[in-house]
Amino acid sequence: MGSLPAIVQLVLAVSVSYALTHVVLGHAVPLLAVTVTITSLGLARDARPRQVLETALGVVSGIALSELLLLVLGKGLWQVGVVLLVVLVAGRFASPSTGFTIAAATQSMLVMLLPDPEGGPFVRSVDGSVGGLVALAVTALVPRGVVRTVHRDAQALVAELDAALEALVDALLADDVRRADAAVRRLRGTQPLLDAWGSSLDAARSTARFSPVLRSRSAHLLQVAELHRDLDLAVRNLRVIARRVDTSIGDGRARPELAGALASLRGAVQVLGSSVEGLGHDGDRRGEARRELTALAERLDPTVLVAGQPVTEQIVVLMLRPLVVDLLMATGLTHEHARALLAPL
């Protein structure tokens, strides 16, 4: 269950907020402490510290402004409208985020509509501030499984690439246009997977900078980010190659040389996928992928690999060269080093 870490974090944070405001501060019904905590953390895939802080500030600002206006204007129908208008306008000026504004407006209405608590003015602002601070503290000390999410998103992308490469290899061996079409469709569908991986990476790196619990994972996440960048480039090149293969086959002739090259790529991608969790540690298997890609790079001369074959196949070999460079960079090589491994033309 992907939401379980967020649920556990949220339950813990709400419990702490309630305990601090009810038991320690003695507030009978610290409703806003609980609602601010829930609103700030939410149940999204990630809870970035900046996002949590912005939401908490928006909510607490709405509460404080509403309590101030309540003292001046009192309660009533028209007062509710005035307070909501003021909070919405102030929220839009304070932040471009609509979530910030809506969170502030929601809490302001709770202030206007609920009975006044014991303890005098701004008790609810105190409760809201406690809830926001607890949300931030829990984000730092009990972070969600952001690193696991990064690994899971990476594996989802690699699995789709593996399936697409398998379909391309089969299409070239069997001259099967339908399998080539399937590979093209799969590769077109990889962009949401790449975007999800990039988003989870940004969230994880942001949390690692803020959280002492995850700070030791910063170097690992940096390496994963570099892998994401290089695989993003590789996928773009692979889409073009898949379309070229899709429009070139269908003449009843197998293309085992190209199939073998793509099979080597597939093996390297599988190894890269299995290396994600171990980057920078003992589980880093990128050296295996590098050796396989180096052997392929040394053969990527169209006059050798597909000697005597039509120019369309020679073009595919030439298109494989930048793809192999991208994947070699994913193994940790520089662009210059990766290019130097290619067969001279």
Secondary structure, DSSP 8 states (H G I E B T S, - for coil): -TTHHHHHHHHHHHHHHHIIIIIIS--S--HHHHHHHHHHH-SSS---HHHHHHHHHHHHHHHHHHHHHHHHH-SSHHHHHHHHHHHHHHHHHH-S-HHHHHHHHHHHHHHHHS---TT-TTHHHHHHHHHHHHHHHHHHHS--SHHHHHHHHHHHHHHHHHHHHHHHHHHHHHT-HHHHHHHHHHHHTTHHHHHHHHHHHHHHHHHHHH-TTTGGGHHHHHHHHHHHHHHHHHHHHHHHHHHHHHHH--SS---HHHHHHHHHHHHHHHHHHHHGGGTTSTT--HHHHHHHHHHHHTT--HHHHTTTS-HHHHHHHHHHHHHHHHHHHHTT--HHHHHHTS---
